[in-house]
Amino acid sequence: MEKRKPEWLKKKVDFGGQHDTEEILKALSLNTVCSSAGCPNRGECYKNKTATFMILGENCTRNCRFCKVTKGAPQELDKNEPENVARAAKKLGLKHVVVTSVTRDDLPDNGAGHFAETIRKIREYLPDSTVEVLIPDFQGDYESLMTVIKEKPDIINHNVETVKSLYSKVRPMAQYERSLELLRRVKDANPEIHTKSGVMVGLGETREEMLKLMDDLLETGCGILTIGQYLQPSKSHIEVTEYVHPDVFEDYRKTGLEKGFKYVASGPFVRSSYNASEGMNAVAKMGADK
């Protein structure tokens, strides 16, 4: 039986003001995780002329049980996509550009080259904007990761998504330790790049497991953490175990900061790329204050 959503999870959807953003994305044949993953913040972001670009096609090669992004035969890469992302970012007037992707385990470089070219094009079109990439685990391939690191994005984000004990249930084709190792390798290769990760709650995790996850991320050098409520996209996806109260999210935020994260966004509607510029501004300010 589907759990009834509490009042704090009832968000009014405003479809007004989205048209301009949607037209720009459509004209350039671009996908966004906002639409593909059914993000509850899409209306707000589109209205504010903000979007998180999703490259490497629409179909993902992984079978994560929480994600709405379509699974299926991988599509041929669009060679114009990197430049079109940059063009769209410029039309939207983005000061902080966030790019993510589906997972492409079928590609020799796991899609890393496409990420790198997208970063280069954004730098070309928007030299004064900051760049954040939310990357898959590249199957643990170090060369693929280095392809992205060499382009020096301001933030490399990789979501661990959930606590270690739930990996086989929630994301069976991923590995908790492999995700931590990716974040660790970024900081080892270039300490100047900020690293970030995101996690969902409401899947059956305990507070103790969440605190251990925080410690594990901090050990890799990760400085930015986002925590949000898991919402079941459809009945075929994994069920929600709990709707976590806003007070618990606030506790996680304070605890994360006390433990040593530079920035923590924690709340029912927080998503990894939602208001991502706030995290960028926070860590940039901390650097400037040193």
N, C-alpha and C positions, 0 to 999 in steps of 0.2 A: 504494500500500500504506500502510495506517495505521501511523503511528509508535507504537512501544511506549512507554507512559508510564514515566518513571523513578520511583524510589522516593519522591522528594520531591513527586511529584504524586499520590500515592495517599492519599486522605483518607477516613477512616472516616465513613460517614454514620450519624448518630444520629437516629432518628425519634422518640425519646422526648421528651416535654415540649413538642412543637409544637402540641398540640391547642388550647390556650387561645388562642394567637395566630391560628390558622387559623379558629377559631370566631368570633372578633371580626371578622376580615376578611370572612368569609362572610356574617355577619349584616348587615353594612353594605354588601354588594355592592361590595367594593373589590378592585382589582387591585394586585399588587406586582410590581416588576421582579425580585424574588427568585424568584418562580415563573415569570413569563412569559419571563425570559431564561435560566432554568435555572442560576441561580447556585450554585456548589458550596458556598457558605457558608450556604445557606438554613436547613438544619437547626439549625446553631449559632445563627443570628440569631433564628429563631422560638422556639427553646428559651429564649433570653434576652429574649423579648418585645420584639423589635426587628424592624422591617420598613421597606423603602423603598417608599412608596406610588407607584403608577404611574397617573396621571390621563389624561383625554382618550380613554378607551376602550382596547381591546385591540389594535386593528389599526393598524399604522404605514403611512404613505404613502411611506416611503423603501425602498430595496432594498439596504441595506448587506449585504455578503456574509458578515459575521462574526456577525450577530445572530440570535438564536433567536425574538425577538418576532415575532408573526404579521403577515404582510402581507395586505392585502385592503381591501374597501370600508370606508371610515371609518364609525364609528358615531355616532349622535346623542349629543350631550353630555348627561350626567346632571347636572341642575341641583342635585341633592342631594349630589353628590360632594364639593365643597369642605367642606361641613359634616360629612359622614360621615368624611372624612379626619381632621378635627379631633377628632371624637368618638372615633375609633379610637385616635388618638395619646394622648388623655387616658386611655382605658381601659388602654392599654399602659403608661402612666406614662412616656412619652418626655420626656427632658430636651433632646434634640436631634432635631428632626423633619426627615426628608429626603423630599422629593417630587420625582419625575421624571415623565416622560410619554413616550408615543409621539410621533412627529413628525406634525403635522397641517397639511400644506401646503395642504389643502383649505379651511381656515377663513380668513376675512378677516383676523383678527388672529393667525393661526397658533396659537391656543390661549392667547395671553398673558393674556387677560381671566380665563380659568379658573384659571390659575396665581395671578393677583393675588387672586382671591376666595378661593382656598385658603389663601394666606398670611394674609389678613385673618381667616379663621375660626380658623386655628391660634392667632393672636395673641389672639383672643377667648377661646378655650377654655383655652389654655395660655400666659398672659402672661409666665411666667417661663422658658419654654423658648426655645431658639434654633432658627432655621429655616434650612434649606439647600434650595435648589432646583437641580436638575440639568436645565437647559433645552436644547431643540434650538436650531438656529441661526436660527429664525424667518425663514428665507430672506433673511437680511440686512436685514430690515425694522426700522428704528430705532424707529419708534413702538411696535411690538410689544414690543421690548426695554425701552423706557422704561416701559411699562405695568407690567412686573415690577419694574424698578429703583425706581419710585416707592413700592412697598410696603416697601422697605428690608429685604429678607431679610438675615440675617447673612452668608450665603455664597451667591454665585451660581456654580454649577459648569457648565461646558460642556466636554465631552470632545473633544479633538482626535483621539483614538483611535489614530492611527498617524502615522508620519513622512510628510512631503510627497510623496515619490516613490511611495508606495503608495496614495495616495488614489484614483486611477482604478480600481485593482484591488480595494480593500477597501471604499470607500464612494463609489461613482461619482456619487451625487447631492449630495454635499457638496463644499465647497471649503476647502482648508487656510487660505488667507488670510482667508476670510470668518469662519472660526471664531476666528482670532486677533483679527480686528477686533472681534468681539463682546466678547471679554474686555477689549480695550482700551477700548471704549466704556463698559463698566460702570465701570471705574476713573475714566475721564474725567468721567462723570456723577455718581458718588458714591464718592470715595476711601475712605469708611468701610466700604463693603461689601467683604468678602474675596472674592477670586476664586480659582477652583480648576479644575484640568483633570486628565484621566486619559488614559493611553495603554496600549495592549496591546503586548507584545513577543512574538516568535516568529513573526512574519509575513514575515520576510525583511529587516528593517531592519538597518543597521549601527550600531556604537557611535558612529561619527562623526555619523550622522544623528540619533541619539538626543541627542547633546550639542547639536547645532544646534537640535533641537526644544526642548530646555530653554532655550536662549538666546532663542529666539523667544517662548516663553511668558513668560520673565522681562521681556522688552522691553515686554510689554503690561501689566506690573504684577501678573501672576499670582503668588500667594504659596504656594499649596498644590498639590502634585503627587502623583498616585497612578500606580503602574506595576505591572501584573500580567501574568501569562501568558495568552495567547490559547489557548482550548480550543475545538476544533471541535464545535459543537452537533450536527451531523449530517453525513452524507456529501455532502449538497447544499450545504453551506457551504464557504467557502474553507479550504484545508488548512493545517495547522500546518507551518511550515518548520523550526522548532527548539523544543525544550523548553529554555528558558534556565535555567542552573544558579543556585541560590540565591546563590552568590558574586557572580555578575554583578548580580543584583538589589541586593545590598548595596553593590556598587561604584556603581551608579546612585544609590542613596539618599545615600551619602556625597558623591558628586559634585554632586548636586542641592543639597544643603545648602551645600556649599562655594561653589557658584555664586551662592547667594543666596535660594533658596526658604526660606520660614519653616517649612515642614513637608513632609516627603516620606515617603510610605508606599510601599514597594517590596518585592514578594515574589510568589512563584508564585500564591498565592490572593488577593492584594490585588485588590479591586474598588473602583470609584469611590466607592460608598456604604458599603463594608464598614468597620465601626468608625469611621464618619465623625465621631463625637463626639470622637475623639482629635485629629483635625485642628483642630476647632473649639476644643477646650480649649487646644491648643498655641498657636494664634495669639492667643487671648484672653489667655493668660498673658503672651505677649510684649508685648502692648499694655499690660497692667497693670504690667509691669516697667519701662516707659519712664519 
